[in-house]
Amino acid sequence: MELEIKTWAERQWSGSELGDKRLTARAVEIGMRMGQNPDMGLPKQMGGRSNLVGAYRLLNNRKVTMEKIIRPHLEETRKEAGKRSEAGQVVLMIHDGSVLDFSAHAKTKGIGSVGSRQQQGMLLHSVLAVEAQSKEVLGLGHVEVIIRADGKSAHNGGRRSEGAEGAVWENGVKSIGLAPANARWVHVSDRESDVFEYMGLCLKYGCHFVVRGRWNRKLETKESECAKLIDRVRSLPSNPSAPSYWVEVDATSKSPKRRAQMVMSWCAVEVQPSLHVKGENCHPLKLNVVRVWEPNPPPGAEQVEWIVLTSLPVTNAEQAQQVIRYYECRWLIEDFHMCLKTGCRYEQSQLDQALDLQNLLGFAAPIAVRLLQLRQAARLTPDLPATTLIDPLMLRLLIAHFKLKEILTLNQFWLVVARLGGYVGQPLKNPPGWRTLWAGWQTLSTWVAGVRLLEP
């Protein structure tokens, strides 16, 4: 992760082809200023009238698009994913959708329904690239915005939404493109992505998939076997070679927070295409299914169960557990969307045109990734000396402020930064999140900027 904001901004936006070098230079300036204060509005972020007018002109320029603004970031992410593959690492391409709600801004033009008639906004589909072993966030591989033109949901009541909403999973695979030779890229997604064509497309592009099952699909079976997918996997007993384990279950309206003991089973299946599937996708898919469930839920509590479909090999307990670990990484993209909405306060923007909001997303999305990377950096290399990555002036200021006497590791550095942001928790039980880390980082960056103004 590049920590110096100016260098980072140049990497994100200096390659944007906006039709004019002055516009590209303006994009770098906007991204840098937004990145310095992501939770403020544009007037405060830009720091003056001339910069603010320049930002509005770029966002309102109809030759500028979100795709052009964010393209360098997407390309850099795919390039980094390729490098990790060459090093033998597994890269997860984690998909998820989110609602961008602008209902509070009644004057915004060009947005559509995102829920009830009172909810107006846009739909966002994101793909976050993550190194599987360390959970290091590499960046965004794909971003797509959808606006419902007719003010209604495009869901047809069947197996998937129609039009653009139903194609987001395939679009993400196509946009990211073919996996490099011998690479292991794994597309990870939730129940809404249990789409036959999507899984087939992953294989066509040389990728694997880990998809949470939703539909009781028809199987190619023998007479003694269950003919439907979910029926088949639920008929299997827990596998004795896979030890049980415990997971934390969040509280619901019906039950308090609790720990659930989980067991596991798996099997290979051949899934038949649905009746609506035509053309080159109309052939069976051979895949593996892993089921993880709670055999004895408490009275009145909903049973915890995951049924996960995958193209990865699953012949033993270790491989089955690996598939589930990949699926559990989905929470990272949920954190990304939270960074976008809370850390960058994207939904609070006062821009009054949907196209302007989309252009703004071209800046806010990479900044939200940076917030998430900041949190991950605090957890991935805790014992490395801070001097290997951190600006020496930052270290000197922290040591002076807190009257520290020792040379800090990265873990100690980030904990002290979190203290600047208001963190008072216990690191082993509740490590600092991106909010407190970012608040502390902003304070420290302000100190550094002030000192450097006085330097010769």
C-alpha positions in Angstrom: 0.0 0.0 0.0 1.3 3.4 -1.0 1.0 5.7 2.1 2.2 9.0 0.7 -1.0 10.7 -0.6 0.4 12.6 -3.5 2.2 9.6 -5.0 -0.8 7.4 -4.4 -3.2 9.9 -6.1 -0.9 10.0 -9.2 -1.0 6.2 -9.4 -4.7 6.2 -9.3 -5.6 8.9 -11.8 -2.6 10.1 -13.8 -3.4 7.5 -16.4 -7.0 8.6 -16.8 -7.7 9.4 -20.5 -10.1 12.3 -20.2 -9.3 13.9 -23.6 -7.2 16.8 -22.2 -4.0 16.7 -20.1 -5.4 19.5 -18.0 -8.4 17.4 -17.0 -6.2 14.5 -16.1 -4.0 16.8 -13.9 -7.2 18.1 -12.3 -8.4 14.6 -11.6 -5.2 13.8 -9.7 -5.6 17.0 -7.7 -9.3 16.2 -6.9 -8.4 12.6 -5.9 -5.5 13.8 -3.7 -7.7 16.4 -1.9 -10.6 14.0 -1.4 -8.2 11.4 -0.1 -6.8 13.8 2.5 -10.2 14.4 4.0 -12.6 11.7 2.7 -15.4 12.3 5.2 -15.8 15.9 4.3 -17.9 17.5 1.5 -16.4 18.8 -1.7 -16.2 22.5 -0.6 -14.0 21.6 2.4 -12.1 19.0 0.5 -11.1 21.3 -2.3 -9.9 24.0 0.1 -10.8 27.1 -2.0 -13.2 28.5 -4.6 -10.9 27.9 -7.6 -10.3 24.3 -6.8 -14.0 23.7 -6.1 -15.1 25.3 -9.4 -12.5 23.1 -11.2 -13.9 20.0 -9.5 -17.5 20.8 -10.4 -16.5 21.4 -14.0 -14.8 18.1 -14.3 -17.6 16.2 -12.6 -20.2 17.9 -14.9 -18.2 17.4 -18.1 -20.2 15.0 -20.3 -17.0 13.8 -22.0 -15.8 12.6 -18.6 -17.2 9.3 -17.3 -16.8 7.2 -14.2 -15.3 4.4 -16.4 -12.6 6.7 -17.7 -11.8 8.1 -14.2 -11.5 4.7 -12.5 -9.9 2.7 -15.3 -6.3 3.2 -14.1 -7.2 1.8 -10.7 -9.0 -1.2 -12.2 -6.1 -1.9 -14.5 -3.6 -1.6 -11.7 -5.6 -4.1 -9.6 -5.7 -6.7 -12.4 -2.0 -6.2 -13.0 -1.3 -6.8 -9.4 -3.6 -9.9 -9.3 -1.5 -11.3 -12.2 1.7 -10.7 -10.3 0.4 -12.5 -7.3 -0.6 -15.4 -9.5 2.9 -15.6 -10.9 4.1 -15.9 -7.3 1.7 -18.9 -6.8 -0.8 -17.0 -4.7 -4.6 -17.4 -4.9 -6.5 -14.2 -5.7 -10.2 -14.0 -4.7 -12.5 -11.8 -6.9 -15.2 -11.0 -4.4 -18.5 -9.8 -5.8 -21.3 -8.0 -4.0 -24.0 -5.4 -4.7 -25.1 -2.4 -2.6 -27.7 0.2 -2.7 -26.6 3.9 -3.0 -29.5 5.8 -1.4 -29.9 9.4 -2.3 -33.5 9.7 -1.1 -32.6 12.6 1.2 -31.7 14.7 -1.9 -35.0 15.3 -3.6 -33.6 17.5 -6.3 -31.2 14.9 -7.7 -32.1 14.1 -11.3 -31.5 10.9 -13.2 -31.6 8.4 -10.3 -34.2 5.6 -9.9 -36.0 3.4 -7.4 -33.8 1.3 -5.2 -36.5 -0.2 -2.9 -39.8 1.3 -1.9 -41.2 4.2 -3.8 -39.7 6.6 -1.3 -36.2 5.2 -1.8 -34.3 6.8 -4.8 -30.7 6.2 -5.8 -28.5 3.9 -7.8 -27.4 0.2 -7.6 -23.7 -0.6 -7.3 -22.0 -3.9 -8.2 -18.4 -4.2 -7.1 -15.7 -6.8 -7.4 -12.8 -6.6 -4.9 -9.6 -8.4 -5.5 -8.1 -10.0 -2.3 -5.0 -12.2 -1.8 -6.6 -15.3 -0.2 -3.9 -16.3 2.3 -3.2 -13.0 3.9 -6.5 -11.3 3.1 -4.5 -8.4 1.6 -6.8 -6.1 -0.4 -5.4 -5.5 -3.9 -8.1 -3.2 -5.2 -11.2 -3.1 -7.3 -11.4 -5.3 -10.4 -14.8 -4.1 -11.6 -17.4 -1.5 -10.8 -20.8 -1.1 -12.3 -23.6 1.3 -11.6 -27.2 0.5 -12.5 -30.1 3.0 -12.6 -33.6 1.6 -12.9 -35.1 3.6 -15.7 -38.8 2.7 -15.1 -38.6 3.2 -11.4 -39.3 -0.5 -10.7 -37.2 -3.5 -9.8 -36.2 -5.6 -12.8 -36.8 -8.8 -10.9 -39.2 -11.0 -12.7 -40.1 -13.2 -9.8 -38.1 -16.1 -11.2 -34.6 -17.2 -10.8 -32.8 -14.0 -11.6 -33.4 -10.3 -12.4 -33.9 -9.3 -16.0 -31.6 -6.9 -18.0 -28.7 -5.2 -16.5 -29.4 -6.2 -12.9 -29.4 -9.9 -13.7 -26.2 -9.7 -15.8 -23.9 -8.0 -13.2 -22.2 -11.3 -12.2 -21.3 -12.2 -15.8 -20.3 -8.6 -16.5 -17.8 -8.7 -13.6 -16.2 -11.9 -15.0 -16.0 -10.4 -18.5 -14.6 -7.1 -17.3 -11.9 -8.7 -15.2 -11.0 -11.0 -18.1 -9.1 -14.2 -18.6 -7.0 -15.5 -15.8 -3.3 -15.7 -16.6 -2.0 -19.2 -17.5 -1.5 -21.4 -14.4 -3.2 -18.7 -12.2 -5.8 -19.4 -9.6 -8.4 -16.7 -9.6 -11.5 -17.5 -7.7 -14.8 -15.6 -8.1 -16.6 -15.5 -4.7 -20.2 -14.4 -4.4 -23.4 -14.8 -2.4 -26.8 -16.5 -3.0 -28.0 -14.0 -5.6 -25.2 -15.2 -7.9 -26.4 -18.8 -8.0 -26.8 -18.3 -11.8 -25.9 -21.2 -14.2 -24.5 -18.9 -16.9 -22.3 -17.1 -14.4 -20.7 -20.3 -13.1 -20.1 -21.5 -16.6 -18.6 -18.2 -17.7 -16.1 -18.4 -14.8 -14.8 -21.7 -16.2 -14.7 -20.3 -19.7 -12.5 -17.4 -18.5 -10.1 -19.8 -16.8 -11.3 -19.0 -13.3 -12.8 -21.0 -10.4 -15.9 -20.0 -8.4 -17.2 -20.3 -4.9 -20.9 -19.5 -4.9 -23.4 -19.9 -2.1 -26.2 -22.1 -3.3 -29.7 -20.9 -3.5 -31.6 -23.2 -5.9 -32.5 -26.9 -5.6 -31.1 -27.6 -9.0 -31.8 -30.8 -11.1 -28.9 -33.3 -11.0 -27.7 -36.0 -13.3 -28.4 -39.0 -11.0 -28.5 -42.7 -10.5 -31.7 -44.3 -9.3 -30.6 -44.5 -5.7 -29.6 -40.9 -5.4 -31.6 -37.7 -4.7 -32.5 -35.9 -8.0 -32.1 -32.3 -6.6 -28.9 -30.6 -5.4 -30.0 -29.3 -2.0 -31.9 -32.5 -1.2 -28.8 -34.5 -2.1 -26.3 -32.6 0.1 -28.8 -32.4 3.0 -29.1 -36.2 2.9 -25.4 -36.7 3.6 -24.3 -37.2 7.2 -21.5 -35.1 8.6 -18.1 -36.3 7.4 -16.1 -37.8 10.3 -12.8 -36.7 8.8 -13.8 -33.0 9.2 -13.6 -32.0 12.9 -16.5 -29.8 14.2 -15.7 -26.2 14.9 -17.4 -23.1 16.4 -18.5 -19.9 14.8 -19.9 -16.6 16.3 -23.5 -15.9 15.3 -24.7 -12.3 15.5 -27.8 -11.5 17.5 -31.2 -11.3 15.7 -34.6 -10.1 16.7 -35.4 -13.6 17.7 -32.2 -14.8 19.5 -29.2 -13.2 21.2 -25.6 -13.4 20.0 -24.3 -17.0 20.4 -21.7 -19.5 19.4 -22.7 -22.4 17.1 -21.0 -25.7 16.7 -20.7 -26.6 13.0 -20.2 -29.9 11.1 -19.4 -30.4 7.5 -20.0 -32.7 4.5 -19.3 -32.5 0.8 -19.9 -34.4 -2.5 -19.4 -34.1 -6.3 -22.5 -33.4 -8.5 -23.4 -32.8 -12.1 -25.8 -30.0 -12.4 -28.3 -29.8 -15.3 -28.9 -26.5 -17.1 -32.3 -24.8 -16.4 -34.9 -24.8 -19.1 -34.2 -21.1 -19.9 -30.5 -21.7 -20.5 -29.7 -21.8 -24.2 -26.7 -21.8 -26.6 -23.2 -22.6 -25.6 -24.1 -22.7 -21.9 -26.6 -25.5 -22.4 -24.5 -28.3 -21.0 -24.1 -29.9 -17.5 -21.7 -28.5 -15.0 -19.6 -30.8 -12.9 -18.9 -29.2 -9.6 -18.5 -29.9 -5.9 -20.8 -28.9 -3.1 -19.8 -28.2 0.5 -22.4 -28.0 3.3 -21.6 -26.6 6.7 -24.4 -26.6 9.3 -25.4 -26.5 12.9 -26.8 -29.9 13.8 -28.2 -28.8 17.2 -29.4 -25.2 17.2 -30.9 -23.9 20.5 -34.7 -24.0 20.8 -36.2 -21.1 18.9 -33.0 -20.2 17.1 -32.6 -20.4 13.3 -30.2 -23.1 12.2 -26.9 -21.9 10.7 -26.3 -23.4 7.3 -24.1 -22.7 4.3 -24.4 -24.7 1.1 -21.5 -23.6 -1.2 -21.0 -24.6 -4.9 -17.5 -24.6 -6.2 -15.4 -25.7 -9.2 -12.4 -26.2 -6.9 -11.4 -29.8 -6.1 -12.9 -31.1 -2.9 -11.8 -34.6 -2.0 -10.9 -34.2 1.6 -11.6 -32.2 4.7 -8.7 -29.8 4.2 -10.0 -28.8 0.7 -13.6 -28.5 2.0 -12.4 -26.2 4.8 -10.4 -24.1 2.3 -13.6 -23.5 0.2 -15.4 -22.3 3.3 -12.5 -20.0 4.2 -12.6 -18.4 0.8 -16.4 -17.8 1.1 -15.9 -16.3 4.6 -13.7 -13.6 3.0 -16.9 -12.0 1.6 -17.1 -9.7 4.6 -14.2 -7.7 3.1 -16.4 -6.3 0.3 -19.1 -5.5 2.8 -16.5 -3.5 4.6 -15.6 -1.8 1.4 -19.2 -0.6 0.9 -19.2 0.6 4.5 -16.0 2.5 3.9 -17.6 4.1 0.8 -20.8 5.1 2.6 -19.5 6.0 6.1 -15.8 6.7 5.6 -16.3 8.7 2.4 -19.9 9.7 3.1 -20.7 9.2 -0.5 -24.4 9.1 0.0 -24.2 12.6 1.6 -23.1 14.2 -1.7 -25.2 17.2 -2.7 -24.5 16.8 -6.4 -27.8 17.1 -8.3 -27.2 14.9 -11.4 -26.8 11.1 -11.5 -24.0 11.4 -14.0 -22.1 13.8 -11.7 -22.6 11.3 -8.8 -21.2 8.5 -11.0 -18.1 10.6 -11.8 -17.6 11.3 -8.1 -17.7 7.5 -7.5 -14.7 7.3 -9.8 -12.8 9.1 -7.0 -14.6 7.9 -3.9 -14.3 4.1 -4.7 -10.5 4.0 -4.8 -10.4 6.1 -1.7 -12.7 3.6 0.1 -10.3 0.9 -1.0 -7.5 2.9 0.5 -9.4 3.1 3.8 -9.8 -0.7 3.9 -6.2 -1.3 2.9 -5.1 0.9 5.8 -7.0 -1.3 8.2 -5.6 -4.5 6.7 -2.0 -3.1 6.7 -2.3 -2.8 10.5 -3.0 -6.6 10.7 -0.9 -8.3 8.0 2.7 -7.5 9.0 2.6 -6.7 12.7 6.2 -7.5 13.6 7.9 -5.7 10.8 9.9 -2.6 12.0 7.8 0.6 11.3 10.9 2.3 9.8 10.7 -0.1 6.7 7.4 1.5 5.5 6.6 4.6 7.5 7.7 8.2 6.9 10.5 8.9 9.6 8.9 12.2 10.3 5.6 10.5 11.2 7.5 8.2 13.6 9.3 11.1 15.3 6.1 13.0 15.8 4.3 10.0 17.3 7.2 9.2 19.6 7.4 12.8 20.8 3.6 13.1 21.3 3.3 9.9 23.3 6.7 10.1 24.9 7.7 6.6 23.6 11.2 5.2 24.1 11.2 2.1 21.9 11.5 1.5 18.2 8.0 0.7 17.0 6.9 -2.3 15.0 4.2 -1.8 12.4 1.7 -3.3 14.8 2.7 -0.9 17.6 2.7 2.0 15.1 -0.9 1.4 14.0 -2.1 0.9 17.5 -0.6 4.3 18.4 -2.2 5.8 15.3 -5.5 4.3 16.4 -5.1 5.9 19.8 -4.9 9.3 18.0 -8.2 8.4 16.4 -9.9 7.6 19.7 -9.3 3.9 20.0 -9.4 2.6 23.6 -10.0 -1.1 23.1 -8.0 -4.2 23.8 -6.0 -5.1 20.7 -6.2 -8.9 21.2 -9.9 -9.0 21.6 -11.1 -6.0 19.5 -8.4 -4.8 17.1 -8.9 -1.2 15.8 -11.2 -0.8 12.8 -10.7 1.4 9.8 -12.7 4.3 11.3 -10.4 4.9 14.3 -7.3 4.1 12.2 -8.3 6.7 9.5 -9.2 9.3 12.1 -5.7 8.9 13.7 -4.0 8.8 10.3 -5.7 12.1 9.3 -4.5 13.8 12.5 -1.0 12.5 12.0 -0.9 13.6 8.4 -2.0 17.1 9.4 0.8 17.3 11.9 3.3 16.2 9.2 1.9 18.7 6.7 2.3 21.5 9.3 5.9 20.6 10.1 6.8 20.5 6.4 5.4 23.9 5.9 8.1 25.2 8.2 10.9 23.2 6.6 13.4 25.0 4.4 
